[in-house]
């Protein structure tokens, strides 16, 4: 198992995970706005919605083992997951391209990247991921899907031509209803994708390999 030892990265992540763990009321307040209408990204502008520490450590170890260099992320939020990806890219000599819709979150995420000493490894793109990620380089090594779930499928289909044999896709919140069109797409294409469910708690996650 590979662990992050850089003190700037470790301390930044500890601070962010601590902040995320105390956000119960913020999350409840944001989610409550979706009771009488469809939830919008702006409803969660103050919420971390981040991966857990164990998920981050798993991703860091996975990317080092794969020696992933061309790393793409959908859903930066405040940058917790991106820091794990950036920490791996720093070791592999790679780059992370990530996208976040909300400018408020982009500003905070960029500060967090600077605090962790990872700004040079991370290309943060503000705006609609269907636009900001369509020109990422070919030969994606790793894709993290952790943004608005109903965009998983259309974004995936934009990025799919840029995959190579062995590309890995990590899907967070894989058991959410809004993610099911994407999951059904993977199941309908067994000649191209081999998946395994990693866990079901906290929305579930799934790891997929492009095998075509």
Z-matrix of the N, CA and C atoms (Angstrom, degrees):
N
C 1 1.464
C 2 1.523 1 109.15
N 3 1.321 2 116.37 1 128.78
C 4 1.460 3 122.39 2 176.70
C 5 1.526 4 109.78 3 -91.69
N 6 1.323 5 116.57 4 132.40
C 7 1.469 6 121.18 5 -179.86
C 8 1.526 7 110.52 6 -121.19
N 9 1.315 8 115.76 7 148.37
C 10 1.467 9 121.28 8 176.33
C 11 1.524 10 108.52 9 -74.57
N 12 1.330 11 116.68 10 129.48
C 13 1.462 12 120.91 11 -179.65
C 14 1.522 13 112.62 12 -118.41
N 15 1.328 14 117.53 13 -13.54
C 16 1.464 15 121.15 14 179.05
C 17 1.529 16 109.14 15 -62.58
N 18 1.329 17 117.04 16 121.08
C 19 1.471 18 120.92 17 -172.94
C 20 1.527 19 112.56 18 -64.82
N 21 1.317 20 118.20 19 -34.32
C 22 1.469 21 120.33 20 179.28
C 23 1.521 22 110.83 21 -64.69
N 24 1.321 23 116.02 22 -40.74
C 25 1.461 24 120.54 23 179.52
C 26 1.520 25 110.29 24 -71.03
N 27 1.326 26 116.48 25 -46.79
C 28 1.466 27 121.21 26 -178.57
C 29 1.523 28 110.90 27 -59.58
N 30 1.327 29 117.54 28 -46.58
C 31 1.467 30 120.89 29 -177.73
C 32 1.525 31 111.88 30 -67.11
N 33 1.327 32 116.53 31 -37.80
C 34 1.471 33 119.40 32 177.26
C 35 1.523 34 110.37 33 -64.21
N 36 1.321 35 117.30 34 -44.42
C 37 1.461 36 120.74 35 179.66
C 38 1.520 37 112.08 36 -65.14
N 39 1.328 38 117.28 37 -39.42
C 40 1.463 39 120.00 38 178.06
C 41 1.526 40 110.39 39 -60.70
N 42 1.320 41 116.16 40 -43.74
C 43 1.472 42 120.37 41 179.27
C 44 1.522 43 110.82 42 -63.05
N 45 1.318 44 117.13 43 -44.10
C 46 1.458 45 120.65 44 -176.96
C 47 1.522 46 112.44 45 -70.08
N 48 1.318 47 117.51 46 -40.52
C 49 1.466 48 119.54 47 177.37
C 50 1.526 49 110.92 48 -65.09
N 51 1.318 50 116.74 49 -36.92
C 52 1.465 51 120.26 50 177.56
C 53 1.528 52 110.34 51 -64.24
N 54 1.327 53 116.16 52 -43.61
C 55 1.468 54 120.17 53 178.71
C 56 1.524 55 110.93 54 -64.08
N 57 1.326 56 116.66 55 -41.09
C 58 1.466 57 120.42 56 -179.32
C 59 1.522 58 111.45 57 -65.23
N 60 1.325 59 116.65 58 -35.55
C 61 1.469 60 120.42 59 -176.55
C 62 1.518 61 112.85 60 -70.47
N 63 1.335 62 116.98 61 -16.51
C 64 1.465 63 120.48 62 -178.39
C 65 1.527 64 112.18 63 -103.16
N 66 1.334 65 116.59 64 19.85
C 67 1.459 66 120.80 65 -172.95
C 68 1.525 67 114.30 66 -100.91
N 69 1.304 68 117.67 67 21.24
C 70 1.457 69 119.83 68 -177.17
C 71 1.515 70 113.72 69 -52.54
N 72 1.343 71 116.64 70 -48.52
C 73 1.466 72 120.19 71 -178.39
C 74 1.524 73 111.23 72 -67.15
N 75 1.335 74 116.92 73 -39.44
C 76 1.462 75 120.76 74 -179.62
C 77 1.525 76 110.49 75 -62.42
N 78 1.329 77 116.59 76 -43.85
C 79 1.458 78 120.58 77 178.24
C 80 1.525 79 111.68 78 -63.76
N 81 1.331 80 115.78 79 -44.46
C 82 1.465 81 120.38 80 179.99
C 83 1.520 82 111.19 81 -61.85
N 84 1.328 83 115.81 82 -41.45
C 85 1.464 84 120.81 83 179.41
C 86 1.527 85 110.68 84 -63.23
N 87 1.335 86 116.39 85 -43.52
C 88 1.459 87 119.82 86 179.52
C 89 1.514 88 111.92 87 -65.77
N 90 1.332 89 116.73 88 -46.32
C 91 1.453 90 120.96 89 -178.38
C 92 1.522 91 112.42 90 -65.22
N 93 1.330 92 116.90 91 -30.96
C 94 1.464 93 120.61 92 -178.69
C 95 1.525 94 111.66 93 -63.79
N 96 1.323 95 117.25 94 -24.07
C 97 1.462 96 120.19 95 179.21
C 98 1.525 97 111.96 96 -69.31
N 99 1.333 98 115.83 97 -15.29
C 100 1.452 99 119.25 98 179.84
C 101 1.514 100 114.04 99 -94.79
N 102 1.333 101 117.52 100 10.63
C 103 1.459 102 120.53 101 -178.72
C 104 1.525 103 111.42 102 -69.75
N 105 1.337 104 116.07 103 -42.68
C 106 1.461 105 119.81 104 -174.28
C 107 1.525 106 112.97 105 -109.20
N 108 1.326 107 117.32 106 1.33
C 109 1.461 108 121.52 107 176.95
C 110 1.526 109 107.75 108 -154.96
N 111 1.327 110 115.72 109 170.31
C 112 1.458 111 119.59 110 179.19
C 113 1.525 112 110.17 111 -67.93
N 114 1.317 113 115.73 112 132.75
C 115 1.451 114 120.78 113 179.22
C 116 1.524 115 110.32 114 -62.45
N 117 1.341 116 116.56 115 139.50
C 118 1.453 117 122.94 116 -179.88
C 119 1.524 118 110.46 117 -115.74
N 120 1.339 119 119.03 118 153.47
C 121 1.468 120 120.61 119 177.50
C 122 1.527 121 113.25 120 -53.39
N 123 1.328 122 117.49 121 -36.78
C 124 1.462 123 121.33 122 -178.95
C 125 1.528 124 112.12 123 -63.48
N 126 1.330 125 116.65 124 -24.16
C 127 1.458 126 120.15 125 179.06
C 128 1.530 127 111.50 126 -65.96
N 129 1.321 128 116.50 127 -22.90
C 130 1.460 129 121.55 128 -176.17
C 131 1.527 130 111.79 129 -111.78
N 132 1.329 131 116.78 130 25.58
C 133 1.466 132 120.15 131 -174.12
C 134 1.523 133 113.22 132 -66.29
N 135 1.332 134 117.90 133 -20.63
C 136 1.464 135 120.79 134 179.33
C 137 1.528 136 112.60 135 -102.34
N 138 1.321 137 116.80 136 -0.30
C 139 1.466 138 120.89 137 -174.43
C 140 1.524 139 111.33 138 -98.62
N 141 1.313 140 115.78 139 140.83
C 142 1.459 141 120.45 140 179.55
C 143 1.528 142 112.01 141 -69.23
N 144 1.325 143 117.40 142 -46.97
C 145 1.470 144 122.88 143 -176.54
C 146 1.535 145 109.87 144 47.71
N 147 1.307 146 116.64 145 47.45
C 148 1.462 147 120.57 146 -171.37
C 149 1.533 148 112.23 147 -98.91
N 150 1.322 149 115.28 148 162.31
C 151 1.454 150 119.92 149 172.12
C 152 1.529 151 108.88 150 -69.96
N 153 1.315 152 116.52 151 162.23
C 154 1.459 153 121.44 152 178.96
C 155 1.526 154 110.17 153 -80.17
N 156 1.320 155 115.69 154 168.49
C 157 1.461 156 120.01 155 177.27
C 158 1.527 157 110.79 156 -62.79
N 159 1.330 158 116.91 157 -40.83
C 160 1.461 159 119.27 158 -179.80
C 161 1.527 160 111.28 159 -65.11
N 162 1.326 161 117.80 160 -37.34
C 163 1.463 162 120.49 161 175.23
C 164 1.524 163 110.60 162 -63.74
N 165 1.329 164 116.14 163 -44.50
C 166 1.455 165 119.91 164 -179.65
C 167 1.513 166 112.39 165 -61.87
N 168 1.320 167 116.38 166 -42.53
C 169 1.468 168 120.30 167 179.14
C 170 1.527 169 110.86 168 -65.63
N 171 1.325 170 116.37 169 -37.73
C 172 1.465 171 120.50 170 176.34
C 173 1.529 172 110.50 171 -61.43
N 174 1.333 173 116.91 172 -46.11
C 175 1.465 174 120.75 173 -178.75
C 176 1.522 175 111.53 174 -65.16
N 177 1.319 176 116.55 175 -42.08
C 178 1.461 177 120.58 176 178.93
C 179 1.524 178 110.16 177 -59.32
N 180 1.308 179 117.24 178 -47.98
C 181 1.462 180 122.31 179 -179.97
C 182 1.529 181 110.72 180 -63.06
N 183 1.323 182 116.74 181 -42.99
C 184 1.464 183 121.91 182 -179.57
C 185 1.529 184 111.11 183 -61.33
N 186 1.331 185 116.49 184 -44.95
C 187 1.463 186 120.19 185 -176.90
C 188 1.522 187 111.64 186 -68.74
N 189 1.322 188 117.01 187 -35.03
C 190 1.462 189 119.14 188 176.35
C 191 1.529 190 110.78 189 -68.46
N 192 1.320 191 117.09 190 -42.07
C 193 1.458 192 120.09 191 178.73
C 194 1.529 193 111.16 192 -61.99
N 195 1.325 194 116.18 193 -38.35
C 196 1.461 195 121.19 194 -179.89
C 197 1.528 196 111.67 195 -81.20
N 198 1.334 197 116.90 196 -14.50
C 199 1.472 198 122.32 197 -173.21
C 200 1.538 199 110.20 198 55.26
N 201 1.334 200 114.55 199 46.14
C 202 1.461 201 121.12 200 -177.90
C 203 1.527 202 110.81 201 -70.75
N 204 1.317 203 115.41 202 134.45
C 205 1.463 204 121.35 203 179.67
C 206 1.526 205 112.39 204 -117.98
N 207 1.322 206 116.97 205 -40.69
C 208 1.456 207 121.77 206 -178.77
C 209 1.531 208 108.28 207 -94.78
N 210 1.335 209 116.56 208 92.45
C 211 1.466 210 123.25 209 -170.34
C 212 1.529 211 109.15 210 -112.80
N 213 1.319 212 116.39 211 130.01
C 214 1.468 213 121.86 212 -177.90
C 215 1.523 214 108.67 213 -125.96
N 216 1.337 215 114.92 214 139.15
C 217 1.460 216 120.12 215 179.26
C 218 1.520 217 110.46 216 -131.90
N 219 1.321 218 115.72 217 137.66
C 220 1.460 219 122.33 218 171.11
C 221 1.520 220 107.92 219 -110.50
N 222 1.340 221 116.45 220 112.73
C 223 1.452 222 121.10 221 176.75
C 224 1.524 223 112.75 222 108.44
N 225 1.307 224 117.11 223 74.06
C 226 1.468 225 121.85 224 -178.14
C 227 1.514 226 112.23 225 -70.88
N 228 1.338 227 116.95 226 -42.88
C 229 1.459 228 123.46 227 -170.16
C 230 1.536 229 108.41 228 53.41
N 231 1.338 230 118.65 229 -126.05
C 232 1.464 231 120.44 230 179.25
C 233 1.528 232 112.33 231 -92.45
N 234 1.330 233 116.65 232 5.72
C 235 1.454 234 119.58 233 168.79
C 236 1.509 235 117.31 234 96.29
N 237 1.329 236 118.73 235 11.77
C 238 1.464 237 119.96 236 -179.11
C 239 1.528 238 110.85 237 -61.54
N 240 1.329 239 116.67 238 -55.93
C 241 1.473 240 119.74 239 -179.59
C 242 1.519 241 110.84 240 -62.55
N 243 1.330 242 116.84 241 -36.96
C 244 1.462 243 121.01 242 -178.61
C 245 1.515 244 111.65 243 -62.61
N 246 1.327 245 116.77 244 -34.36
C 247 1.463 246 120.21 245 178.88
C 248 1.524 247 110.84 246 -66.24
N 249 1.324 248 117.39 247 -40.06
C 250 1.468 249 119.33 248 175.01
C 251 1.528 250 110.43 249 -61.82
N 252 1.323 251 116.81 250 -43.21
C 253 1.462 252 120.32 251 178.90
C 254 1.523 253 110.72 252 -65.35
N 255 1.339 254 116.16 253 -42.27
C 256 1.460 255 120.35 254 179.62
C 257 1.515 256 112.74 255 -65.33
N 258 1.338 257 116.18 256 -36.50
C 259 1.461 258 120.47 257 177.24
C 260 1.528 259 110.27 258 -62.27
N 261 1.339 260 116.40 259 -39.52
C 262 1.463 261 120.20 260 176.78
C 263 1.522 262 111.01 261 -67.94
N 264 1.338 263 116.58 262 -42.95
C 265 1.465 264 120.55 263 179.76
C 266 1.522 265 111.58 264 -61.47
N 267 1.324 266 116.81 265 -34.02
C 268 1.467 267 120.50 266 177.91
C 269 1.522 268 110.66 267 -62.68
N 270 1.319 269 116.80 268 -33.71
C 271 1.466 270 121.96 269 179.86
C 272 1.526 271 112.14 270 -80.00
N 273 1.331 272 117.08 271 -34.68
C 274 1.466 273 120.25 272 -175.10
C 275 1.523 274 113.08 273 -92.46
N 276 1.347 275 116.35 274 -7.10
C 277 1.453 276 119.77 275 -175.63
C 278 1.517 277 112.40 276 76.83
N 279 1.331 278 116.01 277 26.98
C 280 1.458 279 121.02 278 -176.39
C 281 1.510 280 113.83 279 -102.75
N 282 1.325 281 115.28 280 -161.43
C 283 1.464 282 123.36 281 -176.45
C 284 1.521 283 108.94 282 -147.36
N 285 1.324 284 115.72 283 144.54
C 286 1.460 285 121.79 284 175.23
C 287 1.517 286 108.92 285 -111.05
N 288 1.317 287 116.94 286 127.00
C 289 1.465 288 122.24 287 170.76
C 290 1.516 289 106.60 288 -109.24
N 291 1.329 290 116.52 289 122.37
C 292 1.457 291 121.12 290 -175.35
C 293 1.522 292 110.37 291 -134.48
N 294 1.316 293 116.99 292 155.38
C 295 1.459 294 121.08 293 -175.21
C 296 1.525 295 111.05 294 -133.11
N 297 1.338 296 115.18 295 137.90
C 298 1.456 297 122.13 296 176.88
C 299 1.530 298 108.86 297 -138.30
N 300 1.322 299 115.54 298 132.18
C 301 1.467 300 120.53 299 -176.44
C 302 1.521 301 112.71 300 -72.23
N 303 1.335 302 117.48 301 -41.79
C 304 1.462 303 121.43 302 -169.40
C 305 1.532 304 111.92 303 -87.49
N 306 1.330 305 117.67 304 124.62
C 307 1.470 306 120.18 305 -178.95
C 308 1.521 307 113.10 306 -63.14
N 309 1.355 308 117.50 307 -31.78
C 310 1.464 309 120.07 308 178.86
C 311 1.526 310 110.79 309 -62.63
N 312 1.308 311 115.99 310 -41.13
C 313 1.462 312 119.73 311 179.48
C 314 1.528 313 111.49 312 -72.02
N 315 1.320 314 116.67 313 -36.42
C 316 1.459 315 119.88 314 177.76
C 317 1.522 316 111.20 315 -59.34
N 318 1.327 317 116.37 316 -42.68
C 319 1.466 318 120.65 317 -177.91
C 320 1.525 319 110.98 318 -62.77
N 321 1.325 320 116.60 319 -44.36
C 322 1.468 321 120.66 320 179.97
C 323 1.523 322 110.38 321 -68.75
N 324 1.333 323 116.61 322 -41.96
C 325 1.467 324 120.41 323 -179.88
C 326 1.521 325 110.68 324 -60.07
N 327 1.332 326 117.01 325 -42.67
C 328 1.460 327 120.04 326 -178.99
C 329 1.529 328 111.00 327 -62.94
N 330 1.320 329 116.87 328 -38.45
C 331 1.468 330 120.56 329 175.90
C 332 1.531 331 110.50 330 -62.68
N 333 1.321 332 115.94 331 -40.36
C 334 1.466 333 119.99 332 179.58
C 335 1.530 334 111.22 333 -65.79
N 336 1.321 335 117.02 334 -38.02
C 337 1.463 336 120.42 335 178.22
C 338 1.535 337 110.60 336 -64.29
N 339 1.320 338 115.18 337 -40.73
C 340 1.462 339 119.61 338 178.94
C 341 1.531 340 110.83 339 -65.35
N 342 1.332 341 116.30 340 -42.46
C 343 1.463 342 120.59 341 178.27
C 344 1.528 343 110.96 342 -59.89
N 345 1.327 344 116.45 343 -38.24
C 346 1.463 345 121.35 344 -178.97
C 347 1.526 346 112.73 345 -80.50
N 348 1.327 347 116.85 346 -8.64
C 349 1.456 348 120.61 347 -178.62
C 350 1.516 349 113.76 348 74.19
N 351 1.329 350 116.26 349 31.54
C 352 1.464 351 120.77 350 -174.86
C 353 1.524 352 114.28 351 -119.80
N 354 1.308 353 118.32 352 10.45
C 355 1.462 354 121.09 353 -175.16
C 356 1.526 355 112.85 354 -56.87
N 357 1.332 356 116.39 355 -36.64
C 358 1.463 357 119.86 356 -176.75
C 359 1.523 358 112.26 357 -70.47
N 360 1.325 359 117.10 358 -20.59
C 361 1.470 360 120.11 359 -178.62
C 362 1.526 361 112.61 360 -92.86
N 363 1.340 362 117.39 361 -8.35
C 364 1.465 363 120.51 362 -171.01
C 365 1.524 364 110.85 363 -121.81
N 366 1.311 365 115.99 364 124.52
C 367 1.460 366 123.76 365 174.66
C 368 1.530 367 107.02 366 -104.21
N 369 1.320 368 116.00 367 98.30
C 370 1.465 369 121.92 368 -178.59
C 371 1.521 370 109.61 369 -90.05
N 372 1.320 371 116.21 370 121.81
C 373 1.460 372 121.80 371 -177.02
C 374 1.525 373 109.82 372 -113.49
N 375 1.300 374 116.12 373 119.69
C 376 1.465 375 122.09 374 -178.01
C 377 1.520 376 110.64 375 -87.95
N 378 1.343 377 115.69 376 132.56
C 379 1.453 378 119.94 377 175.94
C 380 1.521 379 112.46 378 129.84
N 381 1.320 380 114.82 379 -168.05
C 382 1.463 381 123.28 380 -178.88
C 383 1.526 382 109.31 381 -68.04
N 384 1.325 383 116.81 382 119.77
C 385 1.471 384 120.79 383 -176.75
C 386 1.522 385 112.36 384 -60.98
N 387 1.321 386 118.32 385 -27.01
C 388 1.461 387 120.36 386 178.20
C 389 1.521 388 111.21 387 -63.76
N 390 1.328 389 116.09 388 -20.87
C 391 1.464 390 121.88 389 176.16
C 392 1.527 391 111.68 390 -101.79
N 393 1.338 392 116.32 391 -46.10
C 394 1.467 393 119.56 392 -171.94
C 395 1.528 394 113.41 393 -71.37
N 396 1.334 395 117.76 394 -22.80
C 397 1.460 396 120.30 395 -176.95
C 398 1.530 397 113.53 396 -104.80
N 399 1.311 398 117.55 397 1.61
C 400 1.467 399 118.17 398 -174.09
C 401 1.525 400 113.04 399 -73.56
N 402 1.341 401 117.68 400 -14.77
C 403 1.464 402 119.10 401 -179.33
C 404 1.528 403 112.76 402 -111.54
N 405 1.343 404 117.65 403 23.31
C 406 1.458 405 119.09 404 176.43
C 407 1.530 406 108.58 405 -64.81
N 408 1.339 407 118.20 406 153.63
C 409 1.469 408 120.33 407 -177.17
C 410 1.529 409 112.63 408 -63.81
N 411 1.317 410 115.15 409 153.43
C 412 1.457 411 121.03 410 173.80
C 413 1.532 412 109.79 411 -65.59
N 414 1.322 413 115.27 412 162.45
C 415 1.455 414 120.30 413 177.00
C 416 1.514 415 113.17 414 78.43
N 417 1.340 416 117.28 415 43.28
C 418 1.459 417 121.47 416 178.03
C 419 1.532 418 109.58 417 -61.73
N 420 1.329 419 115.61 418 128.98
C 421 1.462 420 120.32 419 176.01
C 422 1.525 421 112.09 420 -86.34
N 423 1.345 422 114.61 421 -37.08
C 424 1.469 423 119.02 422 -173.82
C 425 1.519 424 109.58 423 -150.42
N 426 1.336 425 115.36 424 136.20
C 427 1.459 426 122.37 425 177.15
C 428 1.519 427 109.36 426 -126.51
N 429 1.331 428 116.03 427 126.31
C 430 1.465 429 121.53 428 174.42
C 431 1.519 430 108.83 429 -106.59
N 432 1.316 431 116.40 430 120.91
C 433 1.467 432 122.36 431 175.84
C 434 1.521 433 107.97 432 -103.23
N 435 1.327 434 115.89 433 108.31
C 436 1.467 435 120.57 434 -177.23
C 437 1.522 436 110.41 435 -147.79
N 438 1.330 437 116.10 436 33.59
C 439 1.455 438 120.68 437 179.26
C 440 1.516 439 111.03 438 -111.81
N 441 1.312 440 116.10 439 -148.90
C 442 1.468 441 122.11 440 -179.77
C 443 1.521 442 108.47 441 -64.90
N 444 1.338 443 116.97 442 117.72
C 445 1.467 444 121.72 443 -166.79
C 446 1.525 445 114.33 444 -61.20
N 447 1.330 446 117.61 445 -34.02
C 448 1.461 447 118.09 446 -176.66
C 449 1.526 448 112.44 447 -74.79
N 450 1.342 449 117.07 448 -3.57
C 451 1.463 450 120.85 449 173.98
C 452 1.525 451 112.35 450 -97.41
N 453 1.317 452 117.31 451 -4.34
C 454 1.462 453 119.84 452 -178.44
C 455 1.525 454 111.58 453 -53.83
N 456 1.333 455 116.69 454 -51.74
C 457 1.460 456 120.04 455 -174.48
C 458 1.526 457 112.67 456 -66.27
N 459 1.345 458 119.80 457 -52.08
C 460 1.474 459 117.66 458 -179.38
C 461 1.526 460 112.90 459 -62.01
N 462 1.325 461 117.54 460 -36.99
C 463 1.462 462 119.38 461 178.22
C 464 1.531 463 110.18 462 -67.72
N 465 1.314 464 116.73 463 -42.87
C 466 1.462 465 121.54 464 179.81
C 467 1.520 466 110.75 465 -58.10
N 468 1.324 467 116.41 466 -41.66
C 469 1.457 468 119.90 467 -178.22
C 470 1.527 469 112.07 468 -69.68
N 471 1.327 470 117.30 469 -26.17
C 472 1.469 471 121.14 470 173.16
C 473 1.533 472 110.41 471 -70.17
N 474 1.338 473 116.10 472 -40.90
C 475 1.460 474 121.11 473 -174.82
C 476 1.529 475 113.24 474 -84.59
N 477 1.301 476 117.29 475 -20.52
C 478 1.474 477 122.10 476 -173.63
C 479 1.534 478 113.38 477 -52.81
N 480 1.329 479 119.96 478 -41.32
C 481 1.471 480 119.10 479 179.14
C 482 1.527 481 113.52 480 -64.50
N 483 1.318 482 117.04 481 -13.03
C 484 1.460 483 121.37 482 -179.07
C 485 1.534 484 112.72 483 -95.03
N 486 1.326 485 117.04 484 0.93
C 487 1.460 486 121.19 485 178.05
C 488 1.524 487 110.32 486 -75.57
N 489 1.318 488 115.36 487 160.62
C 490 1.463 489 122.57 488 172.14
C 491 1.524 490 106.86 489 -132.76
N 492 1.299 491 116.97 490 166.71
C 493 1.460 492 119.42 491 179.03
C 494 1.529 493 109.32 492 -58.97
N 495 1.337 494 115.60 493 125.42
C 496 1.460 495 120.43 494 -178.81
C 497 1.512 496 114.33 495 99.35
N 498 1.329 497 118.75 496 -5.87
C 499 1.465 498 120.65 497 174.22
C 500 1.526 499 109.57 498 -54.55
N 501 1.336 500 116.48 499 134.37
C 502 1.460 501 121.57 500 177.99
C 503 1.521 502 109.91 501 -107.15
N 504 1.317 503 115.54 502 140.30
C 505 1.471 504 122.44 503 177.96
C 506 1.523 505 108.01 504 -124.85
N 507 1.327 506 116.42 505 123.01
C 508 1.467 507 121.48 506 176.73
C 509 1.520 508 107.21 507 -108.13
N 510 1.325 509 115.78 508 119.87
C 511 1.463 510 121.70 509 -178.48
C 512 1.517 511 109.71 510 -108.45
N 513 1.345 512 116.47 511 116.81
C 514 1.454 513 120.26 512 174.41
C 515 1.524 514 108.99 513 -90.62
N 516 1.327 515 115.90 514 153.86
C 517 1.476 516 121.79 515 -177.13
C 518 1.532 517 111.15 516 58.66
N 519 1.323 518 115.19 517 38.62
C 520 1.461 519 120.65 518 -175.93
C 521 1.526 520 113.29 519 -67.64
N 522 1.324 521 117.49 520 -20.05
C 523 1.464 522 119.68 521 -179.38
C 524 1.527 523 112.94 522 -93.87
N 525 1.352 524 117.55 523 -0.95
C 526 1.467 525 120.10 524 177.97
C 527 1.526 526 109.62 525 -67.82
N 528 1.316 527 116.21 526 145.68
C 529 1.463 528 120.25 527 -178.77
C 530 1.524 529 111.67 528 -59.05
N 531 1.333 530 116.67 529 -39.13
C 532 1.466 531 119.82 530 -177.70
C 533 1.522 532 112.97 531 -69.44
N 534 1.334 533 117.54 532 -14.93
C 535 1.466 534 120.83 533 177.26
C 536 1.518 535 112.60 534 -91.01
N 537 1.341 536 117.71 535 -5.90
C 538 1.466 537 120.19 536 -172.56
C 539 1.525 538 114.77 537 -66.47
N 540 1.345 539 120.26 538 -35.16
C 541 1.471 540 117.27 539 175.80
C 542 1.525 541 112.49 540 -57.96
N 543 1.334 542 116.47 541 -36.99
C 544 1.459 543 119.99 542 177.10
C 545 1.525 544 111.41 543 -69.06
N 546 1.333 545 116.82 544 -45.27
C 547 1.457 546 119.84 545 -179.58
C 548 1.532 547 110.60 546 -62.75
N 549 1.325 548 116.89 547 -37.77
C 550 1.465 549 120.66 548 178.01
C 551 1.522 550 111.01 549 -65.64
N 552 1.318 551 116.69 550 -34.26
C 553 1.470 552 120.86 551 176.66
C 554 1.528 553 110.32 552 -62.67
N 555 1.320 554 117.19 553 -43.75
C 556 1.465 555 120.40 554 177.45
C 557 1.523 556 111.07 555 -61.71
N 558 1.328 557 116.58 556 -44.98
C 559 1.463 558 121.32 557 -178.53
C 560 1.537 559 111.40 558 -64.12
N 561 1.338 560 115.30 559 -31.44
C 562 1.468 561 119.78 560 -177.62
C 563 1.527 562 112.46 561 -79.03
N 564 1.335 563 117.18 562 -5.35
C 565 1.462 564 120.94 563 -177.30
C 566 1.534 565 110.90 564 -128.59
N 567 1.334 566 117.78 565 59.56
C 568 1.470 567 120.48 566 -176.89
C 569 1.526 568 113.04 567 -66.07
N 570 1.332 569 116.51 568 -18.91
C 571 1.459 570 119.07 569 178.08
C 572 1.532 571 111.38 570 -73.46
N 573 1.327 572 116.42 571 -16.57
C 574 1.464 573 120.57 572 -179.20
C 575 1.520 574 113.64 573 -111.46
N 576 1.341 575 117.05 574 -29.78
C 577 1.463 576 119.87 575 -171.57
C 578 1.529 577 112.53 576 -129.09
N 579 1.314 578 114.90 577 133.32
C 580 1.463 579 121.77 578 174.77
C 581 1.529 580 107.23 579 -119.70
N 582 1.338 581 117.24 580 121.79
C 583 1.461 582 121.88 581 -172.50
C 584 1.515 583 111.97 582 -122.67
N 585 1.330 584 115.03 583 154.84
C 586 1.458 585 121.09 584 169.90
C 587 1.520 586 109.21 585 -140.27
N 588 1.329 587 115.87 586 134.55
C 589 1.458 588 121.00 587 175.92
C 590 1.526 589 108.01 588 -76.60
N 591 1.322 590 116.35 589 126.31
C 592 1.462 591 121.16 590 -177.51
C 593 1.516 592 111.50 591 -87.34
N 594 1.318 593 116.84 592 -44.19
C 595 1.465 594 120.36 593 175.54
C 596 1.521 595 108.84 594 -161.54
N 597 1.317 596 116.09 595 165.25
C 598 1.463 597 121.22 596 -177.31
C 599 1.522 598 113.30 597 -112.02
N 600 1.320 599 117.55 598 -13.25
C 601 1.460 600 118.74 599 179.41
C 602 1.525 601 110.61 600 -72.95
N 603 1.329 602 115.16 601 159.66
C 604 1.473 603 121.99 602 178.04
C 605 1.534 604 112.54 603 52.59
N 606 1.322 605 115.80 604 41.73
C 607 1.470 606 119.38 605 176.91
C 608 1.511 607 114.16 606 90.56
N 609 1.321 608 116.41 607 -12.21
C 610 1.453 609 119.48 608 177.53
C 611 1.520 610 113.54 609 79.56
N 612 1.321 611 116.40 610 155.80
C 613 1.464 612 122.00 611 175.21
C 614 1.510 613 109.26 612 -143.90
N 615 1.331 614 114.95 613 153.21
C 616 1.460 615 120.28 614 -177.73
C 617 1.528 616 108.95 615 -140.09
N 618 1.322 617 116.02 616 141.34
C 619 1.457 618 122.27 617 177.24
C 620 1.520 619 108.32 618 -112.23
N 621 1.317 620 115.35 619 128.69
C 622 1.460 621 122.05 620 -174.99
C 623 1.531 622 109.76 621 -126.16
N 624 1.322 623 115.69 622 140.73
C 625 1.460 624 120.73 623 175.12
C 626 1.521 625 110.02 624 -115.70
N 627 1.330 626 115.15 625 135.21
C 628 1.469 627 121.07 626 175.03
C 629 1.528 628 106.94 627 -83.34
N 630 1.320 629 117.14 628 114.50
C 631 1.465 630 121.41 629 -171.28
C 632 1.526 631 112.95 630 -110.31
N 633 1.317 632 118.57 631 -3.27
C 634 1.466 633 121.25 632 -176.93
C 635 1.526 634 111.30 633 -67.96
